[in-house]
Amino acid sequence: MPETEIDRLNAAVDAFAAKMKAKLAKKAEEGFAGWDAADPETREALFRKFMAHVESQCNGFDEWVDLANFCMFLERVDDVGGA
């Protein structure tokens, strides 16, 4: 049976999510934490870091993973914090 559009999308998301998870694990091992504090200061700090990455013009794949992780952080903080 030929691969469908949904199959290809799911495979792409799964592969990218694995890269996101690997980067998050590496950063957690380095001591980075606190992204999930549902307060305006944390959200603002995350947004500033996100924008700094955007403005850096994303010269490498690793930066795309960083941006995706910042998006996940912001979405989660907004979801939990009710923003």
C-alpha positions in Angstrom: 0.0 0.0 0.0 1.5 3.4 -1.0 2.4 5.8 1.7 -0.2 8.5 2.2 0.3 12.2 2.9 -0.7 11.6 6.5 1.9 8.8 6.8 4.6 11.2 5.4 3.6 14.0 7.7 3.5 11.7 10.8 7.0 10.4 9.9 8.4 13.9 9.5 6.9 15.0 12.8 8.1 11.9 14.6 11.7 12.4 13.3 11.7 16.1 14.2 10.2 15.4 17.7 13.0 12.9 18.3 15.6 15.6 17.5 13.7 18.0 19.8 13.7 15.4 22.6 17.5 14.7 22.2 18.3 18.4 22.4 16.0 18.9 25.5 17.7 15.9 27.2 21.1 17.4 26.5 20.1 20.8 27.9 18.5 19.2 31.0 21.7 17.3 31.7 23.6 20.6 31.5 21.3 21.9 34.2 18.8 24.0 32.2 15.4 24.0 33.9 12.6 26.3 34.8 10.9 26.6 31.4 7.6 25.4 32.9 7.0 28.0 35.5 3.6 29.4 34.5 4.3 33.1 35.3 4.5 36.2 33.1 8.3 36.6 33.7 9.1 33.1 32.6 6.9 33.5 29.5 8.5 36.9 28.7 12.1 35.5 29.1 11.2 32.5 26.9 9.7 34.8 24.2 12.8 37.0 24.3 15.1 34.0 23.8 12.8 32.7 21.0 13.0 36.1 19.2 16.8 36.2 19.6 17.0 32.9 17.8 14.6 34.1 15.1 16.7 37.2 14.6 19.9 35.2 14.3 18.5 34.0 11.0 18.7 30.3 11.9 21.9 29.3 10.1 21.8 25.7 11.1 19.4 22.8 11.7 20.1 22.9 15.4 18.6 26.3 15.6 15.4 25.1 14.0 15.2 22.5 16.7 15.8 25.2 19.3 13.0 27.3 17.9 10.6 24.4 17.9 11.5 23.7 21.5 10.9 27.4 22.5 7.5 27.1 20.7 6.7 24.0 22.7 7.7 25.8 26.0 5.6 28.8 25.1 2.6 26.8 24.1 2.8 24.7 27.3 3.2 27.8 29.6 0.3 29.4 27.8 -1.8 26.2 28.1 -1.0 25.6 31.8 -1.1 29.3 32.7 -4.3 30.0 30.9 -2.8 32.8 28.8 
